[in-house]
Amino acid sequence: MRPPNAIDFWRGIALVMIFINHIPGMDYSILTLRNYAISDAAELFVFLAGCSLALVANGKAASRPVGQLVMRLVMRAFEIWQAQIVTISVAVAILAAGAIALDDPLLLEWHNAGPAFFDTVRSSVGMVLLTYQIGYFNILPLYVVLLLLAIVFILMARWSLIAALAASTALYVVTLAFEIELPSWPSEGAWFFNPLSWQLLIVLGFVTTASKGKYPAWRETVERLWPLAVALVLVGLVIVWVDYRPDPMLVPEPRYFFLFDKKYLSPARILSMIAIAIAFYPAFPVLLRYAGPVVRYCSSLGRNSLAVFCVASLLALAGQMARYVGEPTFLLDTLIVALGLVLLRITAWLAESQSSAP
């Protein structure tokens, strides 16, 4: 078991915020990132995934043999695909059980779950292909595609980090300019998270962390950018508090470059995430010193992010149903959060126990 580090800690923070945000209307959502920045916990989670990819490659794209690196990423993508299949299947079963227990067929329609019950043949195929997703269970499909796309950019980074970032940026620009998206099936529409645009954020995380070990002036550059990053974080805070959103009918074309759109990950959301990463970069050593138990708790979640994320998603669905059945009160929200945090820690402990077993 590795000791607490910044990536695991902030990833654990992101997981806790995702758990809370996936229960709409919860009082504790006021504590999550989306209330203070244009970006939110999803961006933080993906950016940190890119940072982890750089560590998988030992901080340098050429550190591992090509075959070994590609196979490791492909197998990780396969592991996440498996986790998505299991998690969405359990989520559908929870909704079905709730509909039976409460005699409430409306639960079968929650979060686009209808096709799983009324178009079972095609939705079963869609689950396997990741083209059928239900609400609040759509981050893992994004992550699968991002890992597979990242293989191309990481191999490009063997030659040049700048070239990899340029290629990723080019794909991002084309995607937003022509509004390219991955279609959903059998449901109409498209993926909630567009991997063709979100890939830029995971590449930015990779390039940022890889540059730390490659360029001696990296730390000095971050220190020089820190005041600007803090200023941008404060600007984002004001924008959120005044509830400003660009009007889609008034912005110029291509419109997604000027909106705060989450699906296409508009530039404002990326800039917000990068500013947050730089502004809070010096915070981890301080938190480790003065808030050790919190850091160790969050780091344990971050070390076992896949298992914790899956359980957190299912717990959030259970929390939604609890608030649907009962009276949504601060006490109920407190009980849901407290029980959730305990169960997430148990999940992390079980995952670590399994990984350390002979």
N, C-alpha and C positions, 0 to 999 in steps of 0.2 A: 504494500500500500504506500503510494507516494505521499509525502507531506503536503500540507496546504500550499497552494500557489495561486497566483492572481487569476489565471484562466479558470481553474476549477471553482474558485470562490465566486467570481462574477457569473459563471455559468449556473451555479447553484442559486444565486440571486435571481437570475432570469427564469429559472424553473419555478421558483416560488411565485414570482409575479405572473407567469403564464397560468399557473394553477388558480390563482385568485381571479385573474382576468377572464378565465373561462367559466366563471360563475357570474353571469350578468346581473348587475344591480347590487352586488355585494358591497357593504359599507367599506370593507378593507381595500377596495380597489383604488381608493383615494391615495394609497401609499405606493402605487405602482407607477412605473416610468411614464406611461402614456398620459398621465395627468400633469407632467412637468416637461415634456419634450415632444417634438414632432414625431420622433421615432418611438418605438416601444420595445417590449421584451423580446419580441420575435426577431427584430433586427439585432439586438444584443446577442441572442442565442446563435444566429447564423454567423455574425462577425467572429464570435469566439470559436465557432466551428472551424473557420478559416485559420485562426491562430493555432488551433490544435493540429490542423493538417501540416503546418510548417514544422511542428514538433515531431510529427510522425516521420517527416523527412529529415529529422535531426537539425531543423533550422535551415537546411540548404537543400535545394531540390535535387542535387546530385549526390546526396549522402548515401542513399540506398540504391542497390541495383534496380534497373527499370522493371524487370519482371517481378521482383519482390514487392516493390512499391505499388505497382498496378494491381497485383493480386490482393494485396492487403486492402486497398481501397475498394476493389470489386467485392471482396468478401464482407467488408463493412457495410457496403450498400445492400448486399443480399441480407445481412443480419437485420438492417433497419426495415427492409421490405417485409421480412418475416414478422417483425414486431408490429408493423402497420396492419398486416392481415389479421393477426391475433387481436390487436387492440380494437380495431373497428368491428370485428366479429363480436367481441365481448360487449362493446357499446350497443350494438344492435340488439343483443340478447337482453341487456339491461332495460332498454326501451320496451322491448316486447314483454318482459316480466312486469314492468311497471304498468303497462297497458292492461295486462291480465289482472294484476292485483288490485288496481284502482278502477277497473272497468272503464277505462278512459282511452278510447281509440285515437284521440288526438295525439297521444304520445308517439304513435307510430309515424306521425308526420314531422316530428321534431327534427330540426337540423338537416333537412333533406334526406331523412331516413326512409321516406315512403317507398322509393324503388326497391329497397331491400326486402320489403314485405309484399309489394304489389307487382313487382317486375323482377322476381327473384332470379330467374335464369340469366337475364342480361346483366343485372347488378352484380351477380356472383362473378361473372367474367370481368366486369369493370373493376371490382375490388382487387382482383389479381393483377390487372393491368395498371392499377392505380388511377384509372380514369374516373372511377366512381368514388367520391369522397363525401363524408357527411361533415356538417359544421363542427368546428373545434377539433377535428381529427384530420387536419390537412397539412400539418407541418412535416410529418414524417415522409409523405410522398415528395414534398419539395426537397427534403434532405437527400432522398435517394437520388434524384436527378442531379442535384448539386454536386454530390460526390462523384458521379459518373462524368459530369462536365469538368469537374476540377482535375481529373486525371489529365486531360488535354492541356490545361493551363499549367499544371505542375511540371509536366514534361517540357513544355515551352520554357519554363523558368530555369531549366537546366542550362539553357543557352543565355537567357536574359530575363531577369525579373521585370524589366521595363517592357519587353516584348510581350510577356504574358499578361501584364496589366493592360497594355494597349489593345491586345486582342479581345480581352474580356470587356473593355470599355467599348470597343467597336460593336460587339454583339449587343451590349446594353443599349447603345444609341440606336442601332437598327431596330431593335425590338420595340423601343418606345416610339420611334419615328413612324413605324409602319403598324404599330399596335398588334404585333405578332403574339399569339398566345396558344397555350395547349388546350384543346377542347376537352370538355367533360363528356362522359358517356356511361350509362344510357341517359343520364340527365342532360338537359340542354345547358348551354353556357360554357364556361371555361374554368380552369383551375383558380382557386381563390388566391394562391401565391403563384406568380408567374416565374418559373425557374429560369427562363431566358433572361430576365432582368435581375432577379435576385442573385444570380451567379456572380455578379460584380462585387457584392458585399463579401461573399466568402473568399473571393480572390483578394480583395483588399485586406482581409484578415490574414491571409497567407503571406502576402507580400510584406505587410507591416512586420510580422513576426520574423520572417526570413531575413528581412533587412537588418533587424536588430543584431544578428550575429555576423552579417556580411559587411556592414558599413560602420566603421568606428565612430563616425559623427552622428549616428542615429540618435543616441540619447540626447546629445546637445541640440539636435534639430527639434526633438519633441519638447525640450525645455523652452526653446525659443517660441514654439507654437502654443505653449500652454496659456499665456494671457489671451491670445486670440480665441482659443478653444473655449475658455471660460466665458468670454464675451458672447460667443455664438450660443453657448448653452443658456445664458441669461436671455438672449433674444428669443430663443425657442420657448423658454419659460413664459415670457410675456405673450408671445403669439398664442400659446395654448390657453393661457388664463383669460385672454380677451376673446377666445374662441374664434380666431380668424381662420378662414379657409378660402383659398382662391376660388372664384366662381368659374366652374367649367365652361360656362357660356361666354365668359369675357376674356379668358386667357387666349393667347395666340396659339397657332398650331406649330409644331406638334404639341398638343395640350398636356400630355403626361410629363413633359419636362417642367411644367410650371405649376402643377397641382401637388397636393400632398398625398398622392394616391399610394395605397399600401400594396395593392395587387401588382402594379408595375414597379413598385419601389422608386417613386419619383426622386430626383436628385436632392430635394430638400430633406427627405428622410435619411438619405445616405450621409449628407453633410452633418445632419444632427447627430447621427450615430458616431461618426468619426470625431466630432467635437467632444462628445461625451467620453469616448475612449481616451482621448488625450487629456481632458480635464481631470478625469478620475484616475489616471495612470499612477500618480504618486500616492494614492490613498491606501493601497493594499498593505504596505508595511506598517502604516499607522494603525490600521484596523486590526492587523494581526497582533500588534503589541497591546492594544487597549481593549479589544473586543474578541479575544481569543476563542471563547466558546462559540460565538456566532460565526466566526470565520471557519472554525473546524466543522461546524454543522453544515454550512453552505458548501464548503469544499467537498464534504462527503457526498452531497447530492450531485455536485458537478463531476466528481470522479466516476459516478455511475449514472451518467445523464440519460442513457437510453431507457434503462429500467425505470428510473425515477420519472421520466417524462411520460412513459406509458401509464404508470400507476396514477400519476397526477392527472392525466386526461380522464381516466375512468373515475377517479375521486371527484373531479370537477363535475362530471355528468351526474354522479350521485348527489353532489351538493345542489345542482340545479333542481333535481327532482325533489330533494328535501325542502327547498324553498318553494317549490310549486305546490307541494302537499300541505306544508305548514304555513304559519304566519311569518313572513320575512321580517325578522327583528335583528337588532344588533347582537342579542344574546345567541340567536341561532347562527348568525354569521360567525360569531366568535367560536362557537362549538365546532362548526364546520372547518374553520381555519386551523384551530388547535388540533383537532383529530387528524386533519390532513397532514399537518407538519410532522406529527408523530409517526404516521404511517409512511410518509416519504422517507423519514430517517430509518425506519425499520427496513424499508425496501432497499435503501443504500447499503445497510449493514448485511442484509441477506445476499445482495449482489456481490459484495466484497468477500463474504464468507465463501461463496461458491467459487469465485475466481482464485481464491487462495487455497482452496482444497486440493490435496494431492491427487 
